Amino acid sequence: MIHSGNAATKHHAAGGMRVLSFETSAKLQLASGEAVAPLTVAFETYGALNGARNNAVLVCHDILRDQFVASPNPVTGRPPWWARIVGAGRPIDTNRLFVICANVLGGAMGTTGPGSIAHDGRPYGLRFPQITIADTVRAQAMLVEALDIPGLFLVIGAGLGGMQALNWASAYPKRVFACATVASAPRQNAHNIAFSELGRQAIMADPDWRGGAYYSQGVRPAKGLAVARAGLHMASQAEPAVRRLFEAARVAQRFGFAIEQQQNFIDRLDANSFLYLSRAMDAFDLSADFGGRLANAFQGSATRHGVFAFSSDWRYPPEESRVIARALIAAGADAAYVEIDSDKGSDAYLGEEPAFEAALTGFIDGAAAARGIALQAGAG
């Protein structure tokens, strides 16, 4: 256990596996003017800090993921969601890097959110204050400080995670050596907002939602949540994959193929968390606080940036990643843009994509060399 003033990191067993949490009585001031206290941030770590404490990596997860980036989820039993990227000998090599992945603020895997218990002993539900991407980043910064890490070697994320990574690089430029943004954007586009709103309406139309107070009533709006998840799943697939799903359903003469498939994937999601996180994504616009000019968000920063996009991604089209790259160049930042030719859509980063893995490895190895981190465990 690590203590830091009125905060502590703890670990306990869940399903026979270690679960870490950062707990503090300090107030997390939100962009809305409200505050969250006490605050718990659930997280996982992999690898070890080096003597210089300069090899820490923060992996930020997307709306459908959690902190179990490289280990099985002890609650759901699901396998790690990014084992191809994070692990021994992987692009984010835990033999030489110390990896942190925290469940987002408002999440449903241990971090304070709408399912958490409020001061009156009941779950927050819709009484939980509105949150932003910047609020989540501030909560993560509190965790990093509690771990006594002066600066992060790398912040990386895709989708919602990419938004967090960009916000980190903008808000804490002296504490982020390198930033990798994958299949993401500096602002939520209209199509994504529409998909999110359809998902929210499906959840709220589910009779078991109970006005967001389902926690204490022994029900769960699983059908509405499955529709919401299906919308994001389809948006994350390339057009050929979606057509194949529709064709298979037509041949089988059945309806609701996407919804049926989602029932197996919603066990780690919480309906109210989806409402809060999707709204935070929809409101994200990194340029808004910088006179509407994205380059101003990175002006004078020494952070190295890698921006990665996939050719078939229509959730976060490559043009949106090029907007990030152009803004970084305009700000004088050290930036590289890589577009991967892929037929797997936005979710390409989750599967076997050798070109992406090679490009990401090159970016990380180059940053590690500049940081003075050995390229191989035990070297240097």
C-alpha positions as CSV (number, residue, x, y, z in Angstrom):
1,M,0.0,0.0,0.0
2,I,1.3,3.5,-0.9
3,H,0.1,6.5,1.2
4,S,0.3,10.1,-0.1
5,G,-1.3,12.6,2.3
6,N,-5.0,11.9,2.4
7,A,-4.8,9.3,-0.4
8,A,-3.7,5.7,-0.6
9,T,-3.4,3.0,-3.2
10,K,-4.7,-0.4,-2.1
11,H,-5.0,-3.9,-3.5
12,H,-7.4,-6.7,-2.7
13,A,-8.5,-10.0,-4.2
14,A,-11.5,-10.4,-6.5
15,G,-12.1,-13.8,-7.9
16,G,-8.6,-14.8,-6.7
17,M,-6.9,-12.0,-8.6
18,R,-5.3,-8.8,-7.5
19,V,-7.4,-5.6,-8.0
20,L,-5.8,-2.2,-7.4
21,S,-7.5,1.0,-6.4
22,F,-6.5,4.6,-5.5
23,E,-8.7,6.1,-2.9
24,T,-8.6,9.7,-1.7
25,S,-10.8,12.0,0.4
26,A,-9.5,15.0,-1.6
27,K,-12.1,16.7,-3.9
28,L,-11.9,16.2,-7.6
29,Q,-13.0,19.5,-8.9
30,L,-15.1,19.1,-12.1
31,A,-15.4,21.3,-15.1
32,S,-19.1,21.7,-14.2
33,G,-18.2,23.4,-11.0
34,E,-19.3,20.5,-8.9
35,A,-16.9,18.1,-7.1
36,V,-16.5,14.4,-6.4
37,A,-15.3,13.3,-3.0
38,P,-14.3,10.8,-1.9
39,L,-12.8,9.5,-5.1
40,T,-11.8,5.9,-6.0
41,V,-9.9,5.1,-9.2
42,A,-9.5,1.4,-10.0
43,F,-6.4,0.5,-12.0
44,E,-4.1,-2.3,-13.0
45,T,-0.3,-2.2,-13.5
46,Y,2.1,-4.4,-15.5
47,G,5.9,-4.4,-15.4
48,A,8.0,-2.4,-13.0
49,L,9.2,1.2,-12.6
50,N,12.9,1.6,-13.3
51,G,15.3,3.4,-11.0
52,A,14.9,6.7,-12.8
53,R,11.1,6.3,-12.6
54,N,10.9,7.5,-16.2
55,N,9.5,4.4,-17.9
56,A,5.8,4.7,-17.0
57,V,3.1,4.3,-19.6
58,L,-0.5,5.2,-19.2
59,V,-3.0,3.3,-21.4
60,C,-6.3,5.0,-21.7
61,H,-9.3,2.8,-22.6
62,D,-12.2,3.3,-24.9
63,I,-15.9,3.4,-23.8
64,L,-16.4,-0.4,-24.2
65,R,-13.2,-1.4,-22.4
66,D,-11.7,-1.3,-18.9
67,Q,-8.5,-1.4,-17.0
68,F,-7.7,-5.0,-17.7
69,V,-5.7,-4.2,-20.8
70,A,-3.2,-7.1,-20.4
71,S,-4.8,-9.5,-17.9
72,P,-8.1,-11.3,-17.6
73,N,-11.0,-9.4,-16.0
74,P,-11.6,-11.0,-12.6
75,V,-15.2,-9.9,-12.6
76,T,-16.4,-11.1,-16.0
77,G,-13.6,-13.6,-16.8
78,R,-13.1,-12.0,-20.1
79,P,-9.5,-12.1,-21.6
80,P,-7.3,-9.0,-21.8
81,W,-8.5,-6.6,-24.6
82,W,-5.0,-5.5,-25.8
83,A,-2.7,-8.4,-25.2
84,R,-1.2,-8.0,-28.7
85,I,0.1,-4.5,-27.8
86,V,0.7,-4.6,-24.0
87,G,2.9,-7.4,-22.6
88,A,6.3,-9.0,-22.6
89,G,7.9,-8.6,-26.0
90,R,5.0,-6.6,-27.3
91,P,5.1,-3.0,-28.7
92,I,4.4,-1.7,-25.2
93,D,7.0,-4.1,-23.7
94,T,6.4,-4.8,-20.0
95,N,9.9,-6.2,-19.7
96,R,11.1,-2.6,-19.8
97,L,8.1,-0.4,-19.3
98,F,5.8,0.1,-16.3
99,V,2.2,0.2,-17.6
100,I,-0.8,1.7,-15.8
101,C,-4.4,1.4,-17.1
102,A,-7.1,3.1,-15.0
103,N,-10.8,2.6,-15.2
104,V,-12.2,5.9,-16.4
105,L,-14.1,8.3,-14.1
106,G,-17.8,7.4,-14.4
107,G,-16.8,3.8,-15.3
108,A,-18.3,0.6,-14.0
109,M,-15.2,-1.4,-13.0
110,G,-14.3,0.2,-9.6
111,T,-13.8,3.9,-10.4
112,T,-16.3,6.3,-8.9
113,G,-19.3,6.7,-11.1
114,P,-23.1,6.6,-11.2
115,G,-23.1,3.1,-9.7
116,S,-21.0,4.1,-6.7
117,I,-22.5,4.7,-3.3
118,A,-23.2,8.4,-2.4
119,H,-23.1,10.0,1.0
120,D,-26.7,9.0,1.7
121,G,-25.8,5.3,1.4
122,R,-27.6,4.9,-2.0
123,P,-26.1,4.6,-5.5
124,Y,-25.7,8.0,-7.2
125,G,-27.6,7.0,-10.3
126,L,-28.5,10.2,-12.2
127,R,-27.5,12.3,-9.2
128,F,-23.8,11.7,-10.3
129,P,-22.5,15.0,-11.7
130,Q,-21.9,15.5,-15.4
131,I,-18.3,14.7,-16.3
132,T,-15.9,15.6,-19.1
133,I,-12.8,14.1,-20.6
134,A,-10.7,16.7,-18.8
135,D,-12.2,15.5,-15.5
136,T,-11.2,12.0,-16.2
137,V,-7.6,13.1,-17.0
138,R,-7.4,15.1,-13.7
139,A,-8.5,12.0,-11.8
140,Q,-5.8,10.0,-13.6
141,A,-3.2,12.7,-12.8
142,M,-4.1,12.3,-9.1
143,L,-3.4,8.6,-9.4
144,V,-0.1,9.2,-11.1
145,E,1.0,11.6,-8.4
146,A,0.0,9.1,-5.7
147,L,2.2,6.5,-7.4
148,D,5.1,9.0,-7.1
149,I,5.7,9.2,-10.8
150,P,7.0,12.6,-11.8
151,G,6.3,12.2,-15.5
152,L,4.9,9.7,-18.0
153,F,7.0,8.3,-20.8
154,L,4.0,7.6,-22.9
155,V,0.2,8.2,-22.9
156,I,-1.7,6.1,-25.4
157,G,-5.3,5.4,-26.2
158,A,-7.9,4.8,-28.9
159,G,-11.4,6.3,-29.3
160,L,-12.3,7.7,-25.9
161,G,-8.8,6.7,-24.8
162,G,-7.3,8.8,-27.6
163,M,-9.3,11.8,-26.5
164,Q,-7.8,11.3,-23.0
165,A,-4.3,11.0,-24.4
166,L,-4.7,14.3,-26.4
167,N,-6.0,16.0,-23.3
168,W,-3.1,14.7,-21.2
169,A,-0.6,16.1,-23.8
170,S,-2.4,19.4,-23.8
171,A,-3.0,19.9,-20.1
172,Y,0.2,18.4,-18.8
173,P,2.8,18.9,-21.6
174,K,5.8,18.8,-19.2
175,R,4.6,15.5,-17.7
176,V,4.1,13.6,-21.0
177,F,7.2,12.7,-23.0
178,A,5.3,11.0,-25.8
179,C,1.7,10.6,-26.9
180,A,0.1,8.1,-29.2
181,T,-3.4,8.7,-30.5
182,V,-5.1,5.8,-32.2
183,A,-8.3,5.9,-34.2
184,S,-9.6,9.0,-32.4
185,A,-10.3,12.7,-32.9
186,P,-10.0,16.1,-31.3
187,R,-13.7,16.5,-31.5
188,Q,-16.7,14.1,-31.7
189,N,-18.2,14.1,-35.2
190,A,-21.9,14.3,-35.9
191,H,-22.3,10.6,-36.9
192,N,-20.8,9.4,-33.6
193,I,-23.0,11.8,-31.7
194,A,-26.0,10.4,-33.5
195,F,-25.0,6.8,-32.7
196,S,-24.5,7.7,-29.1
197,E,-27.8,9.4,-28.8
198,L,-29.6,6.4,-30.3
199,G,-27.9,4.2,-27.8
200,R,-28.9,6.5,-24.9
201,Q,-32.5,6.6,-26.1
202,A,-32.6,2.8,-26.3
203,I,-31.3,2.6,-22.7
204,M,-33.8,5.1,-21.4
205,A,-36.7,3.4,-23.3
206,D,-35.9,0.1,-21.6
207,P,-38.6,-0.5,-18.8
208,D,-35.8,-1.8,-16.6
209,W,-33.9,1.4,-16.6
210,R,-36.3,2.8,-14.0
211,G,-35.2,6.4,-14.5
212,G,-31.6,5.4,-13.8
213,A,-32.5,3.9,-10.3
214,Y,-32.3,0.2,-11.4
215,Y,-29.4,-0.5,-9.0
216,S,-31.6,-1.0,-5.9
217,Q,-34.5,-2.6,-7.8
218,G,-32.9,-5.9,-8.8
219,V,-33.1,-5.2,-12.5
220,R,-30.8,-4.1,-15.3
221,P,-31.7,-2.4,-18.7
222,A,-29.9,-5.1,-20.6
223,K,-31.9,-4.9,-23.8
224,G,-31.4,-1.2,-24.1
225,L,-27.7,-1.5,-23.3
226,A,-27.4,-4.2,-25.9
227,V,-28.8,-1.9,-28.5
228,A,-26.4,0.9,-27.5
229,R,-23.5,-1.5,-27.6
230,A,-24.6,-2.8,-31.0
231,G,-24.6,0.7,-32.4
232,L,-21.0,1.3,-31.4
233,H,-20.0,-2.2,-32.6
234,M,-21.4,-1.6,-36.1
235,A,-19.9,1.9,-36.2
236,S,-16.5,0.4,-35.4
237,Q,-16.6,-2.1,-38.2
238,A,-15.6,-1.5,-41.8
239,E,-18.4,-1.5,-44.4
240,P,-17.7,-5.0,-45.8
241,A,-17.9,-6.5,-42.4
242,V,-21.3,-4.8,-41.7
243,R,-22.6,-6.0,-45.1
244,R,-21.5,-9.6,-44.3
245,L,-23.4,-9.5,-41.0
246,F,-26.6,-8.3,-42.7
247,E,-26.2,-10.9,-45.5
248,A,-25.8,-13.7,-42.9
249,A,-28.9,-12.5,-41.1
250,R,-30.9,-12.3,-44.4
251,V,-29.9,-15.8,-45.4
252,A,-30.8,-17.1,-41.9
253,Q,-34.1,-15.2,-42.2
254,R,-33.7,-13.6,-38.8
255,F,-33.9,-10.1,-37.4
256,G,-31.8,-8.4,-34.8
257,F,-28.5,-10.1,-35.5
258,A,-26.4,-7.4,-34.0
259,I,-28.5,-7.2,-30.8
260,E,-28.3,-10.9,-30.3
261,Q,-24.5,-10.8,-30.6
262,Q,-24.2,-8.0,-28.0
263,Q,-25.8,-10.0,-25.2
264,N,-22.5,-11.7,-24.6
265,F,-20.6,-8.4,-24.4
266,I,-22.5,-6.2,-22.0
267,D,-21.7,-8.0,-18.7
268,R,-18.9,-5.5,-18.0
269,L,-20.9,-2.4,-19.0
270,D,-23.3,-0.3,-16.9
271,A,-26.1,1.5,-18.6
272,N,-25.7,4.8,-16.6
273,S,-22.0,4.7,-17.2
274,F,-22.7,4.5,-20.9
275,L,-24.9,7.6,-20.6
276,Y,-22.3,9.6,-18.8
277,L,-19.3,8.5,-20.8
278,S,-21.0,8.9,-24.2
279,R,-22.1,12.4,-23.3
280,A,-18.5,13.3,-22.2
281,M,-17.3,12.1,-25.6
282,D,-20.0,14.0,-27.5
283,A,-19.0,17.2,-25.6
284,F,-15.3,16.8,-26.3
285,D,-13.7,19.6,-28.3
286,L,-10.1,20.1,-27.5
287,S,-9.9,23.4,-29.5
288,A,-12.9,25.0,-27.6
289,D,-10.7,26.3,-24.8
290,F,-8.1,27.6,-27.2
291,G,-9.9,30.1,-29.3
292,G,-11.2,27.4,-31.7
293,R,-7.7,26.7,-33.0
294,L,-6.5,23.2,-32.2
295,A,-2.8,24.1,-32.7
296,N,-3.0,26.4,-29.7
297,A,-3.7,23.4,-27.5
298,F,-0.2,22.1,-28.1
299,Q,1.7,25.4,-28.5
300,G,5.2,25.2,-27.1
301,S,4.9,21.6,-26.1
302,A,8.0,19.3,-26.3
303,T,5.8,16.1,-26.3
304,R,6.5,13.7,-29.1
305,H,3.3,12.6,-31.0
306,G,2.4,9.6,-33.0
307,V,-1.0,9.8,-34.7
308,F,-2.4,6.5,-36.1
309,A,-5.4,6.0,-38.3
310,F,-7.0,3.1,-40.3
311,S,-8.1,3.5,-43.9
312,S,-11.5,1.8,-43.5
313,D,-12.4,3.6,-40.3
314,W,-15.7,5.5,-40.7
315,R,-16.2,6.0,-37.0
316,Y,-13.0,8.1,-36.8
317,P,-12.0,8.7,-40.4
318,P,-8.4,9.2,-41.3
319,E,-9.1,12.9,-42.1
320,E,-9.9,13.5,-38.4
321,S,-6.4,12.1,-37.5
322,R,-4.9,14.3,-40.2
323,V,-6.5,17.3,-38.5
324,I,-4.6,16.4,-35.3
325,A,-1.3,15.9,-37.2
326,R,-1.7,19.2,-39.0
327,A,-2.4,21.0,-35.7
328,L,0.6,19.5,-34.1
329,I,2.9,20.5,-37.0
330,A,1.4,24.0,-36.9
331,A,2.2,24.2,-33.1
332,G,5.8,23.1,-33.8
333,A,5.4,19.8,-32.2
334,D,7.4,16.7,-33.1
335,A,4.7,14.7,-34.8
336,A,4.3,11.7,-37.1
337,Y,1.2,10.6,-38.9
338,V,0.7,6.9,-39.9
339,E,-2.3,5.7,-41.9
340,I,-2.7,1.9,-41.9
341,D,-4.3,0.2,-44.9
342,S,-6.8,-2.0,-43.2
343,D,-10.2,-3.5,-43.9
344,K,-11.1,-3.9,-40.2
345,G,-12.5,-0.4,-39.4
346,S,-12.0,1.4,-36.2
347,D,-11.5,-1.8,-34.3
348,A,-8.4,-2.7,-36.3
349,Y,-6.3,-1.7,-33.4
350,L,-7.7,-4.5,-31.3
351,G,-6.8,-7.4,-33.7
352,E,-3.9,-8.7,-35.7
353,E,-2.6,-5.8,-37.7
354,P,1.1,-6.2,-38.3
355,A,1.6,-2.9,-40.1
356,F,0.1,-1.0,-37.1
357,E,2.1,-3.0,-34.6
358,A,5.3,-2.3,-36.5
359,A,4.6,1.4,-36.8
360,L,3.7,1.7,-33.1
361,T,6.8,-0.3,-32.1
362,G,8.9,2.1,-34.2
363,F,7.4,5.1,-32.5
364,I,7.8,3.8,-29.0
365,D,11.4,2.6,-29.6
366,G,12.3,5.9,-31.0
367,A,10.8,7.8,-28.1
368,A,12.5,5.3,-25.6
369,A,15.9,5.9,-27.2
370,A,15.4,9.7,-26.8
371,R,14.2,9.2,-23.2
372,G,17.2,7.1,-22.4
373,I,15.2,3.9,-21.8
374,A,16.9,0.7,-22.8
375,L,15.3,-0.9,-25.9
376,Q,15.7,-4.3,-24.3
377,A,15.2,-5.5,-20.7
378,G,18.5,-5.5,-18.9
379,A,20.3,-3.5,-21.6
380,G,22.1,-0.3,-21.3
